[in-house]
């Protein structure tokens, strides 16, 4: 049997060894790694763009449903309204109809007959000669104007959506790329309603 004194010494030695081992373990531990979480920058949400309103077009002449009005999506063509009016009759003079003409709200499309001699050399359907409504025109319509290319047409659309609609010719001068010479060319070709 061991004496109580040797038991106490053994326990004390064991306690010292445990304490020394723990101290050595703590001192040899590597430095902690600092982890920084950087959240991504918020992305900008684009402003909603204006949805063009439907257009109302009046059709007369040699179509299946003459004297009718048709509600069509913005950007529709003459071919679309003629299809809505039931198509041509057998008496329609199809060569005088510009099927690709872009329609605008309030347009009147007339299909002449083969016997109609009162034409005066003008096409009876829109052919780009109508006024371009700056506050509602598509980019393609704006590009039909003299001095307005794709970049300037895009700037006009951005200006009317982000700043304000145009009240008159002078307001167009605020758009980069449009100056007095361009305004002079445009004054008889555009409308602001």
C-alpha positions in Angstrom: 0.0 0.0 0.0 1.1 3.4 -0.8 1.2 6.1 1.8 -1.1 9.1 1.7 1.8 11.3 1.2 2.9 9.6 -2.0 -0.7 9.7 -3.3 -0.9 13.5 -2.7 2.5 13.9 -4.4 1.3 11.8 -7.4 -1.9 13.9 -7.7 0.1 17.1 -7.5 2.5 16.0 -10.1 -0.3 14.9 -12.3 -2.0 18.3 -11.8 1.2 20.2 -12.6 1.7 18.1 -15.8 -1.9 18.8 -16.9 -1.5 22.5 -16.3 1.9 22.6 -18.1 0.4 20.7 -21.1 -2.6 23.0 -21.3 -0.3 26.1 -21.1 1.9 24.7 -23.9 -1.2 23.8 -26.0 -2.6 27.4 -25.6 0.8 29.0 -26.5 1.3 26.9 -29.6 -2.2 27.6 -31.0 -2.2 29.5 -34.4 -3.5 33.0 -34.7 -7.3 33.1 -35.3 -8.3 34.1 -38.9 -10.5 37.1 -39.2 -13.2 36.6 -41.8 -14.8 39.8 -43.2 -18.1 39.5 -45.0 -18.6 42.3 -47.5 -22.2 42.3 -48.8 -22.5 43.2 -52.6 -23.6 46.6 -53.5 -27.3 46.9 -54.2 -28.1 46.9 -57.9 -30.1 49.7 -59.3 -33.6 48.8 -60.4 -34.4 50.4 -63.7 -37.4 52.7 -63.9 -40.5 51.2 -65.6 -40.9 52.3 -69.2 -44.1 53.8 -70.4 -46.4 51.3 -72.1 -47.7 52.8 -75.4 -51.4 53.1 -75.5 -53.5 51.3 -78.2 -54.3 53.4 -81.3 -57.7 53.9 -82.9 -57.8 53.8 -86.8 -60.7 54.5 -89.1 -61.0 52.5 -92.3 -63.1 53.3 -95.4 -63.2 52.3 -99.1 -62.9 48.9 -100.7 -62.7 46.6 -97.6 -65.1 44.0 -96.3 -66.1 46.3 -93.3 -65.9 49.9 -94.6 -66.6 52.8 -92.3 -65.3 51.0 -89.2 -62.9 51.9 -86.4 -60.4 49.5 -85.1 -58.4 49.5 -81.8 -54.9 48.2 -82.5 -51.6 47.9 -80.6 -49.1 50.7 -80.8 -46.8 50.2 -83.8 -49.3 48.5 -86.0 -49.1 48.7 -89.7 -51.7 49.3 -92.5 -51.8 45.6 -93.2 -52.9 45.0 -89.6 -55.9 47.4 -89.8 -56.9 46.0 -93.2 -56.9 42.5 -91.8 -59.1 43.8 -88.9 -61.5 45.4 -91.4 -61.9 42.0 -93.2 -59.4 42.5 -96.0 -59.8 43.9 -99.5 -62.9 43.6 -101.7 -62.5 42.4 -105.3 -62.8 46.1 -106.4 -59.9 47.4 -104.3 -56.9 49.0 -106.0 -54.3 47.2 -104.0 -51.4 48.9 -105.8 -52.2 52.2 -104.1 -52.1 50.9 -100.6 -48.9 51.1 -98.6 -49.3 47.9 -96.5 -46.1 48.6 -94.5 -47.1 52.1 -93.4 -46.9 52.7 -89.7 -50.2 53.8 -88.1 -50.8 56.5 -85.5 -53.7 57.1 -83.3 -56.5 58.8 -85.3 -55.3 57.8 -88.7 -57.8 57.3 -91.6 -57.0 54.5 -94.0 -58.9 54.7 -97.3 -58.7 51.9 -99.9 -59.7 53.3 -103.3 -61.5 51.2 -105.9 -60.1 50.3 -109.3 -62.5 52.7 -111.0 -61.5 55.7 -108.7 -59.9 58.3 -110.9 -59.6 61.0 -108.3 -56.3 59.9 -106.8 -54.0 63.0 -107.6 -50.9 60.8 -107.4 -50.9 60.5 -103.6 -51.1 57.3 -101.7 -54.4 57.0 -99.8 -52.7 55.3 -96.8 -50.1 56.6 -94.4 -46.6 56.5 -95.8 -44.5 58.3 -93.2 -45.7 61.7 -94.3 -47.9 62.2 -91.3 -46.6 64.3 -88.4 -44.4 62.3 -85.9 -45.7 62.7 -82.4 -42.5 63.2 -80.4 -44.1 62.3 -77.0 -45.3 58.9 -78.1 -43.3 58.0 -81.2 -41.2 54.8 -81.2 -37.5 54.9 -81.9 -38.1 53.7 -85.5 -40.6 56.6 -86.1 -38.2 59.1 -84.6 -35.4 57.8 -86.9 -37.5 58.7 -90.0 -37.0 62.4 -89.1 -34.1 64.3 -90.8 -31.1 64.6 -88.7 -32.3 62.1 -86.1 -30.2 58.9 -86.0 -30.5 55.9 -83.6 -28.5 57.6 -80.8 -30.4 60.9 -80.9 -33.8 59.0 -81.1 -32.8 57.1 -78.0 -31.8 60.3 -76.2 -35.3 61.8 -77.1 -37.0 58.7 -75.6 -34.8 58.8 -72.5 -35.5 62.5 -72.0 -39.3 62.2 -72.2 -39.3 59.2 -69.9 -36.8 60.5 -67.3 -37.2 64.3 -67.4 -40.6 65.3 -68.9 -42.7 65.2 -72.0 -42.0 67.9 -74.7 -44.4 70.9 -74.8 -42.9 72.5 -77.9 -40.1 72.8 -80.3 -37.9 74.7 -77.9 -38.0 71.7 -75.4 -36.3 69.5 -78.0 -33.2 71.8 -77.8 -32.6 70.3 -74.4 -31.8 66.9 -75.9 -28.0 66.5 -76.6 -27.4 66.3 -80.3 -30.2 68.5 -81.4 -29.4 72.1 -82.3 -30.9 75.0 -84.1 -30.3 73.5 -87.6 -32.0 70.3 -86.7 -34.9 72.1 -85.1 -35.4 74.1 -88.3 -35.7 70.8 -90.3 -38.1 69.3 -87.8 -40.5 72.2 -87.1 -43.0 71.1 -89.8 -42.7 67.4 -89.3 -43.4 66.9 -85.6 -46.3 67.4 -83.2 -46.3 67.5 -79.4 -49.8 66.1 -78.5 
